Amino acid sequence: MPDSNIFAPGENANAGRRPTETAIRKRSVSLGGHRTSVSLEQAFWEELSRIARSRNQSTNALVAEIDRHRGTLAGEGAANLSSAVRLFVLGELRRAAGFDNSPSIPATADERPQ
């Protein structure tokens, strides 16, 4: 019977990638006055931070918004906050690339046009 492993012995799916791109990073955020942690790959943290800056928000404030809109943002696919953040980032990237024109989470007062 052939080996079901698609990688040769000693190889893995992350071969050739920098460890910082795929390693999970856990960061603390404050949601409604309660501290919690979110675990994401570094690439997601970097993109989330870029999105927050473009919306004139802190990363923590954006994560809090994602948490508040978790049910409407990702339907039932985001059972946990880390998944909701990944789906939010993916949605923002899809919108930026022109693949999706569905609305993002509502703009905060700071980023609404005057």
Summary of the structure (lengths in Angstrom):
residues: 114
radius of gyration: 17.1
end to end distance: 67.4
largest distance: 67.4
contacts: 253
relative contact order: 0.12
helix: 47%
strand: 14%
